[in-house]
Amino acid sequence: MRCIKDQFEVGKEIVLAENEDDWNQKMEYYLENPEKRIAIMKAGQERVRKSHTYINRANQLIELYKDFKKI
């Protein structure tokens, strides 16, 4: 199973937190720094447009099916 950290560049395309306090700090930081928040948002959107398409998902399902057939 893939982790979201494998799908996005943390801090550039997505923001993750370790716990509730970390979330609160990051939310406050990004609310006070809209240019950084918007940059991450745009980079994340671009990654989704490029990497997370129906064709990519279909290819992943085909590979999972092939792996399953080997069992």
C-alpha positions in Angstrom: 0.0 0.0 0.0 1.4 3.4 -0.9 1.6 6.2 1.6 0.6 9.7 0.7 4.2 10.7 1.4 5.1 8.6 -1.7 2.6 10.4 -3.8 3.4 14.0 -2.9 6.4 16.0 -1.9 5.7 17.0 1.7 6.1 20.7 2.4 6.0 21.5 -1.4 2.9 19.8 -2.7 1.1 18.8 0.6 1.2 19.7 4.2 1.1 16.9 6.8 1.2 17.1 10.6 2.3 14.8 13.4 -0.5 15.6 15.8 -3.2 18.0 16.7 -0.8 20.7 18.1 1.3 20.4 14.9 -1.9 20.9 12.8 -2.9 23.9 14.8 0.6 25.5 14.4 0.7 24.8 10.7 -2.8 26.1 10.1 -1.9 29.3 11.9 1.3 29.6 9.9 -0.3 29.1 6.5 -3.2 31.4 7.3 -0.6 34.1 8.1 1.4 33.3 5.0 -1.0 33.0 2.1 1.7 33.1 -0.5 3.3 29.9 0.9 -0.2 28.3 1.3 -1.1 29.2 -2.3 2.3 27.9 -3.6 1.7 24.5 -1.9 -1.9 24.4 -3.1 -0.9 25.0 -6.8 2.0 22.5 -6.7 -0.4 19.9 -5.2 -3.0 20.6 -7.8 -0.4 20.2 -10.6 0.8 16.9 -9.2 -2.7 15.6 -9.1 -3.3 16.7 -12.7 -0.1 15.0 -13.9 0.1 11.9 -11.7 -3.4 11.0 -10.5 -5.3 10.5 -13.7 -7.8 7.8 -14.7 -5.2 6.2 -17.0 -2.6 6.0 -14.2 -5.2 4.5 -11.9 -6.2 1.9 -14.5 -2.6 1.0 -15.0 -2.2 0.5 -11.3 -5.2 -1.7 -11.2 -3.9 -3.8 -14.0 -0.6 -4.2 -12.2 -2.4 -5.2 -9.0 -4.4 -7.7 -11.0 -1.2 -9.2 -12.5 0.4 -9.4 -9.0 -2.7 -11.1 -7.7 -2.7 -13.7 -10.5 0.8 -14.7 -9.5 -0.4 -15.7 -6.0 
